[in-house]
């Protein structure tokens, strides 16, 4: 069971807006999120306990997406946070 780390502001997940898309970036690496709390406007990191299957994982991520009225991005474990942001900026189309 893998755990994920999610940026939070108070009791709510902290979302980013990238090209008009509301997103939460989650990671299995706590430090990746913790070191960039200011980017999210977040004040803490919350650990989300791992789930046993991909279906359960999708349910958890779907709940986060509904909370922020946006989407969830799982950052690759070996990636640099700034590179994740840069890739999202280049790959996501602008929403008006």
N, C-alpha and C positions, 0 to 999 in steps of 0.2 A: 504494500500500500504506500504510494507516494503522497507526500504532502505538497500543497501549494501555498505560496505566500502572496497575499493580496494587500495592496495599499488601502488604508482606511483614513477617513476624516471623521472623527467622532465615531458614530455607530454605523456609518454608511461607507460602502466601497467608494474609493476615489477614482473618478474617470478622467481621461484626457480627451481633448478634442483634436483630432488629426484630420485635416482636410474636410472638416465638417462632420466627421464620424465620431461618435462618443464611444470610447473604448476603455476597458480595464486591461492592463497588462499584468499577467500573473506569471510567477516563475517558481521553479522548484528550488531556486537559489535565493535564500532569504536576503543575502547581502545585495544582490542585484536590485531588489526593490528598496531595501532599507537605505542604501546609499543615494537614492534618487527620489526620496519622499517629496522634496520641494517641487520637482517637476509635476507631480500629481496634485500638489497642494494638500498632501496628506500629512497626518501627524503620527501615524504608527503603521506597523505591519501586523497583519493577522494571519495566523497559520490556519489553513483549512485542511483538516484531516483527510488523508487519502481515502480513496474509495476502492472497491474491489473489482470494478469492471468499467469498461469504456462507456457503457450505457449509464451507469451511476455518475460517472464523471461528466457526461453530457448534461445530465439533470442538474448537477451542481452549477455548472457553467451557465446553463440556461437561466437559473435563478438569479445569478449575478447580472446577466444581460438584462433581465426584466427589471431588476432594481435600478439600473442606471439608464434604462431605455436605450441600450446600445449593444455593443458586442464585447467579446472576450478574446484576448490574444494571449496564447501561451508562448512565452519567450523560450527559445531553444536554450538548453542547459549550458552550452558552451559559447553562448553569444555575448557580445558586449551590448550594454543597454543603449548606448548612443547609436550603435549600428541597427538595433531593432527599430528605434524611432525613425532613423533615416530610411530604412527599408519600407516602413509603413507609409511615410510621407511620399515616397516614390511610387508605391504600388497602389495606394488607395486613390480612386478618382475623387475629385472635388465634388462635394454636395453643396448646393445652394439653398 
